[in-house]
Amino acid sequence: MKNLFPEKSDIAIIGGGSAGLALAFHLAEQGNDRLSVTIVESRSDYQNDRTWCFWDFNELHEKLRPIIRKSWQNWSFSKGERTIVHHSAAHPYCAVSAGDYYEKVLACLRVLDNFTIVKNCQATSITTHKGGYLIATSQGEMWSRYIIDTRPPIHDYHLKKSSPSAPSYSEVFSGAILYQIFFGVEVELDYDFFDDSTVQLMANLTEAHNGLAFRYVLPYSANRALVEYTTFTPHFFAAQQLKSDCLSALEQLLGKSKFEIVYEEGAVLPMGFGGVKSSRSNLLYAGIVGGSVRDSTGFAFIRTQRWAARCAADLAKGRLSKSMACDTRVDEFMDKTFLRVLRKHPQLAPKLFMSMAQNLSAETFARFMMEKSTWPDYLRVIMAMPKKVFFQQIISTSG
Ligand SMILES: Cc1cc2nc3c(=O)[nH]c(=O)nc-3n(C[C@H](O)[C@H](O)[C@H](O)COP(=O)(O)OP(=O)(O)OC[C@H]3O[C@@H](n4cnc5c(N)ncnc54)[C@H](O)[C@@H]3O)c2cc1C
C-alpha cells in the first residue's frame, strides 16, 4: 500500500471509515490487482471510536471474524419490573471494536501495491473531468474514473461539519422519520458486577425525548461493560447532550459505587431516511449518506459489508450502480410503517418492543433485525404489533 498522493486512480474512495474500508477490503479480497484504488481519508490517525454490533449469520468475512471482541447467546428487554430474555446459540449477538476493524483492514491492504491511502487529506469538491472526476482535496487534485463518496455530512456525529462546504446533517437527513441518538461509556469496576452472559439490548424501556428511550449494556466481562443511553426521537440534537442521561442510567444500574470511564462514544443516526442516490454515472454515495443505516433499527455494519462485497464484484466488471440498494421493498415498507407508528404514538413504543420480545422467538427476532426474515416471519412480526394502529398507519400512508 502506498501513502503518496497520486495524480490519478481508477477508483477513489472518499472516506476510509466503515464503508470505505469495507469496499477496499473486498476489492483486495476479490483479487483486483489491475485496478488502482485510492482512499482519501481526513483523519491523520485511526483510533477506536465506535462499537459495531450485529447478530451473527456468518456474514462477516472469515479474515475479519477474529476481530469479534465478544459474542453473547442471550439478550434481554425490560420495562418496569418485567424482563424478557432471548437465547440463540445459532445467531449470537456480536460486538466489534472499530479500532480492531481499522487495524485489520489496513494490515490486509498494506501488502498490496495497487492500494493507496492518503490520510490527513480532506476532499472538498468533485467535478466531472475527462470521462471521470476531478477531486479537489487539501493535498491537491486527483483524477479518478470511479468515485465512491462515503463522507458523512458531519464528523463523528458531534454535529461538527465534516468540511466547511458540507451541508448540515439535518439538511441531508431531512427525510428521516426519527433519529437514533445515543451516548455510551465503557466502564471498568474494581469488583464483579455484570452478568456477562447477557446483553441488555433494551433495558428500562420508557417514553422520553418525545420518543422512546432505553439503556443498552454490552458486558464484556464481570467488571467491564459498555453502557449506553439511547433514544429514538423526532428531534435532532448532539449525542453529547445525552451524557447526563447516560450517567444517570449508569448510576441507576450501579448505585453509588465507583467506576472508571475508559472510553466514550456517541451517535446521531437517521432512521427512515433511505439514502442519497447519485445522479451521475460512476459516482456512488455510500455509507450513512448512501443509506447504509437500516430504517427501523439503526444497524448498518453488516449491511455495509454485504454491499461492499457486491460493489467490489461490480467494479471488477467495470460497473458501479447509482445506489447502495440495501433494502427490499417489503423491508422498506415494514420499517417505514413501524417508524411512523413510533413517531405518532411514542407512548406505545415501550409496550410495542416488549410485545415483539414476548411474541417472537429469538431466531425470528434475529432474522428480522438482520433482514433475513421469511414470509412467515413477517407475518409473526405483524401479529406481534398492536394491529389497530398499524393498519391505521398503512391506510393513512397509502391514502
Ligand atoms: C458510536 C457509534 C456506534 C454505532 N454502533 C453501531 C452498531 O452497533 N451496529 C451497526 O450496525 N451500526 C452502528 N453504527 C452505525 C454505523 O455502522 C456507523 O456509523 C458506521 O461507521 C458508518 O459508516 P460510514 O462509512 O458511513 O461512516 P464512517 O465510518 O464515519 O466513515 C466516514 C469516513 O469519512 C472520513 N471523512 C469525513 N469527511 C471527509 C472528507 N471531507 N474527506 C475525506 N474523508 C472524510 C471520516 O474521517 C471517516 O473515516 C454506529 C455508529 C456510531 C457513530
The ligand as a Tripos MOL2 file, in Angstrom:
@<TRIPOS>MOLECULE
LIG
   53    58     1     0     0
SMALL
NO_CHARGES

@<TRIPOS>ATOM
      1 C1        -20.7620    5.3360   18.1410 C.3       1 LIG1
      2 C2        -21.4440    4.5700   17.0350 C.ar      1 LIG1
      3 C3        -21.8890    3.2850   17.2800 C.ar      1 LIG1
      4 C4        -22.5310    2.5510   16.2810 C.ar      1 LIG1
      5 N1        -22.9580    1.2840   16.5490 N.ar      1 LIG1
      6 C5        -23.4330    0.5300   15.5480 C.ar      1 LIG1
      7 C6        -23.7450   -0.8560   15.7650 C.ar      1 LIG1
      8 O1        -23.6690   -1.3610   16.8820 O.2       1 LIG1
      9 N2        -24.1520   -1.6100   14.7210 N.ar      1 LIG1
     10 C7        -24.2780   -1.0680   13.4630 C.ar      1 LIG1
     11 O2        -24.6310   -1.8090   12.5320 O.2       1 LIG1
     12 N3        -24.0440    0.2400   13.2460 N.ar      1 LIG1
     13 C8        -23.6270    1.0470   14.2430 C.ar      1 LIG1
     14 N4        -23.3270    2.3780   13.9880 N.ar      1 LIG1
     15 C9        -23.7480    2.9620   12.7070 C.3       1 LIG1
     16 C10       -22.7620    2.7890   11.5290 C.3       1 LIG1
     17 O3        -22.4130    1.4350   11.3860 O.3       1 LIG1
     18 C11       -21.5040    3.6110   11.7040 C.3       1 LIG1
     19 O4        -21.8420    4.9570   11.8490 O.3       1 LIG1
     20 C12       -20.5130    3.4710   10.5510 C.3       1 LIG1
     21 O5        -19.2610    3.8900   10.9960 O.3       1 LIG1
     22 C13       -20.9460    4.2670    9.3210 C.3       1 LIG1
     23 O6        -20.0310    4.0460    8.3250 O.3       1 LIG1
     24 P1        -19.6550    5.1360    7.2530 P.3       1 LIG1
     25 O7        -18.5870    4.5700    6.4130 O.co2     1 LIG1
     26 O8        -20.8770    5.6860    6.6230 O.co2     1 LIG1
     27 O9        -19.0760    6.3990    8.0940 O.3       1 LIG1
     28 P2        -17.7250    6.4700    8.9140 P.3       1 LIG1
     29 O10       -17.3840    5.1400    9.4570 O.co2     1 LIG1
     30 O11       -17.8900    7.6170    9.8340 O.co2     1 LIG1
     31 O12       -16.6440    6.8200    7.8010 O.3       1 LIG1
     32 C14       -16.6030    8.0560    7.1320 C.3       1 LIG1
     33 C15       -15.1250    8.4170    6.9260 C.3       1 LIG1
     34 O13       -15.0420    9.5790    6.1090 O.3       1 LIG1
     35 C16       -13.9790   10.3900    6.6050 C.3       1 LIG1
     36 N5        -14.2370   11.7590    6.1190 N.ar      1 LIG1
     37 C17       -15.1820   12.6120    6.5520 C.ar      1 LIG1
     38 N6        -15.1160   13.7610    5.8390 N.ar      1 LIG1
     39 C18       -14.1230   13.6070    4.9380 C.ar      1 LIG1
     40 C19       -13.5970   14.4400    3.9040 C.ar      1 LIG1
     41 N7        -14.0930   15.6640    3.6600 N.pl3     1 LIG1
     42 N8        -12.5740   13.9590    3.1520 N.ar      1 LIG1
     43 C20       -12.0620   12.7190    3.3950 C.ar      1 LIG1
     44 N9        -12.5350   11.8830    4.3670 N.ar      1 LIG1
     45 C21       -13.5470   12.3310    5.0960 C.ar      1 LIG1
     46 C22       -14.0910   10.2110    8.1180 C.3       1 LIG1
     47 O14       -12.9010   10.5520    8.7660 O.3       1 LIG1
     48 C23       -14.4100    8.7230    8.2310 C.3       1 LIG1
     49 O15       -13.2420    7.9380    8.3140 O.3       1 LIG1
     50 C24       -22.7210    3.1400   14.9880 C.ar      1 LIG1
     51 C25       -22.2630    4.4520   14.7580 C.ar      1 LIG1
     52 C26       -21.6250    5.1490   15.7680 C.ar      1 LIG1
     53 C27       -21.1390    6.5500   15.4760 C.3       1 LIG1
@<TRIPOS>BOND
     1     1     2 1
     2     2     3 ar
     3     2    52 ar
     4     3     4 ar
     5     4     5 ar
     6     4    50 ar
     7     5     6 ar
     8     6     7 ar
     9     6    13 1
    10     7     8 2
    11     7     9 ar
    12     9    10 ar
    13    10    11 2
    14    10    12 ar
    15    12    13 ar
    16    13    14 ar
    17    14    15 1
    18    14    50 ar
    19    15    16 1
    20    16    17 1
    21    16    18 1
    22    18    19 1
    23    18    20 1
    24    20    21 1
    25    20    22 1
    26    22    23 1
    27    23    24 1
    28    24    25 2
    29    24    26 1
    30    24    27 1
    31    27    28 1
    32    28    29 2
    33    28    30 1
    34    28    31 1
    35    31    32 1
    36    32    33 1
    37    33    34 1
    38    33    48 1
    39    34    35 1
    40    35    36 1
    41    35    46 1
    42    36    37 ar
    43    36    45 ar
    44    37    38 ar
    45    38    39 ar
    46    39    40 ar
    47    39    45 ar
    48    40    41 1
    49    40    42 ar
    50    42    43 ar
    51    43    44 ar
    52    44    45 ar
    53    46    47 1
    54    46    48 1
    55    48    49 1
    56    50    51 ar
    57    51    52 ar
    58    52    53 1
@<TRIPOS>SUBSTRUCTURE
     1 LIG1         1 GROUP 0 **** ****
